Amino acid sequence: MNQHAKIEEKKPFWLKDNFAPVMAELTEMQLDVTGSIPPELNGRYLRNGANPPSGETAHWFLGQGMIHGVELQNGKANWYRNRYVRTPLMAEGSNPMEAFGDMTKSLANTHIVGHAGRILALEEGHWPFELSPELETIGAYNYDGELKTGMTAHPKVCGETGELLFFAYGVAPPYLTYHRATADGELVQSEEITVKGATMVHDFNITRNHVIFMDLPACWNFEAAGDMGLPIQWDESYGARLGVMPREGTDKDVVWYDIDPCYVYHPLNSYEENGKIVLDVCRMAHIMKPGAPDVPPMLYRWTIDQAAGTVTETQLDDRAVEFPRVPDSLVGLKHRYGYTAEFGAGGPAAVAFRKYDLETGASTAHNLQGRMGGEPVFVPAAGASAEDDGYLLSFAYDPSEDKSELVIVDASNVEADAVARVHLPTRVPFGFHGSWIADPA
Ligand SMILES: [Fe+2]
């Protein structure tokens, strides 16, 4: 092994192979397509991820956000662009671990969502950053000064009302704050929620009538951080709980349910049925546990019986799956199907998109045949009537070309070949979350 290969070998996974950042911001209007792009897909697929400009970071979660996007219209791919989210943190080259107090010093690297006509790039400790449809950074967005905390990277747009329900967590009090914005983008509620301490609260759950917080033992610990990159450490003595609150409730309305210690980065979805709350989640036995290797995430179901005061936990599959999605229109409502990234041996990247039928318990997969992808984002077909009548969109990396594609898969028949592959001029590093931002009707 030569010296260069030895240095590469020693790098952590997020700085090598297709996790490594790209150095150029590109705009490409001439894109080759294999197959045919469904003509009803009019809008932009946008995806966020960590892309450290220096090429180095202490943890996968700590690189500056870069958005990769493809615009589709009338069966044609109009453009591919990749752009940094230009926050003050990027301009100053600051250490994100020293930027907790200033709500503008965001990495903005985790998710990108559309709400009330705005496109917001999100991370979980700071204000959102608004972007133009061409991915230029407009600036920090704080609801005309009303938002006093950051915003989670996983706000939920209610499939029925269009409200944006979200929270923020703090490494200092208040440790947890709940927020609710109207479909028009007016922040109408902010409530402090009492929890015991500072934990990493990455995501949460909504149903038609409730929100459900996950208070899990990934605890901020600035003394014990060591060389882990993120000052977060597993601490089972903290306990693990789910907190159920009416959507317009307050701290005193939260009912907490103890569960077995575990971590959930991402729920698939949750809903209410027959007086119970059902949550399908990608559950890990632990994370960031000193001396213990990470364990794969697997699909589980929690069923909360509010009348009986109980939670039952059921493992639904033993495959390693993450980045779960349902159609945006079903967030908080009953889903039959869930779409996930099925991980292989090469780290947190998808070798297949696995589709679960939660009614029958069966699953099917779209094998990426040597390419590696990410979170499958569901986009409905025109006039769709069946829940799975639509498409899954994701970037996929082709190691033989060292380039990436936007793959478009028929969600009703995932085992078939991709209906279209839009060939991009560069590789797109494996990243985090994305959205389909449809053109205005
Ligand atoms: Fe996430």
Residues whose N, C-alpha, C, O or C-beta is under 5 A from the ligand:
A	BS01	LIG	none
